[in-house]
């Protein structure tokens, strides 16, 4: 396990606080749009995950990446 660059656990409301930093979140998949996944965060807000693999709707996935507030 890599502990040199830990990712803080966030929901949609906390993403803006950690913009451009490494974060992780649990997302329930709403729909898959190719390389983009649209899902719901644990606090009920919609999240867009770019560059994600394909997951079936209703599945819960943990996402680790860089917080980007562009969309």
C-alpha positions as CSV (number, residue, x, y, z in Angstrom):
1,X,0.0,0.0,0.0
2,X,1.3,3.4,-1.0
3,X,1.2,5.8,2.0
4,X,3.5,8.5,0.5
5,X,0.5,10.3,-1.0
6,X,-2.7,9.7,0.9
7,X,-6.1,10.7,-0.5
8,X,-8.6,12.4,1.8
9,X,-12.1,10.8,1.9
10,X,-14.7,13.4,0.6
11,X,-18.3,13.8,-0.5
12,X,-19.5,16.2,-3.1
13,X,-19.7,19.2,-0.7
14,X,-16.0,18.7,0.4
15,X,-14.7,18.5,-3.2
16,X,-14.4,22.2,-3.6
17,X,-12.2,22.4,-0.5
18,X,-9.8,19.9,-1.9
19,X,-9.7,21.1,-5.5
20,X,-6.6,20.0,-7.5
21,X,-5.6,17.5,-4.7
22,X,-5.8,13.8,-4.5
23,X,-9.2,12.6,-3.1
24,X,-11.3,9.5,-2.8
25,X,-15.1,9.1,-2.7
26,X,-17.8,6.4,-2.8
27,X,-20.1,6.9,-5.8
28,X,-23.3,5.1,-6.8
29,X,-23.3,4.7,-10.5
30,X,-26.3,6.4,-12.2
31,X,-25.1,6.0,-15.9
32,X,-22.1,5.3,-17.9
33,X,-21.2,7.6,-20.8
34,X,-18.1,5.9,-22.2
35,X,-15.0,7.3,-20.5
36,X,-17.2,9.4,-18.2
37,X,-19.4,8.0,-15.3
38,X,-22.2,10.0,-13.7
39,X,-23.1,9.0,-10.2
40,X,-24.4,10.1,-6.8
41,X,-22.2,10.9,-3.9
42,X,-22.9,9.8,-0.3
43,X,-24.4,13.3,0.4
44,X,-26.9,13.0,-2.5
45,X,-25.1,15.2,-5.1
46,X,-24.3,14.3,-8.6
47,X,-20.6,13.7,-9.4
48,X,-19.0,13.3,-12.8
49,X,-16.0,10.9,-12.9
50,X,-13.8,11.4,-15.9
51,X,-11.6,8.6,-17.4
52,X,-13.3,5.8,-15.4
53,X,-13.8,2.2,-16.5
54,X,-17.3,1.0,-17.2
55,X,-19.6,0.0,-14.3
56,X,-23.2,-1.1,-14.3
57,X,-25.8,1.3,-12.9
58,X,-26.7,1.1,-9.2
59,X,-23.2,-0.3,-8.3
60,X,-21.2,1.4,-5.6
61,X,-17.5,2.2,-6.5
62,X,-14.7,3.9,-4.7
63,X,-13.0,6.5,-6.9
64,X,-9.5,7.9,-6.3
65,X,-8.4,10.8,-8.3
66,X,-7.7,14.6,-8.5
67,X,-10.6,16.8,-7.6
68,X,-11.6,19.0,-10.5
69,X,-14.3,21.6,-10.2
70,X,-14.5,22.4,-14.0
71,X,-17.8,20.4,-14.4
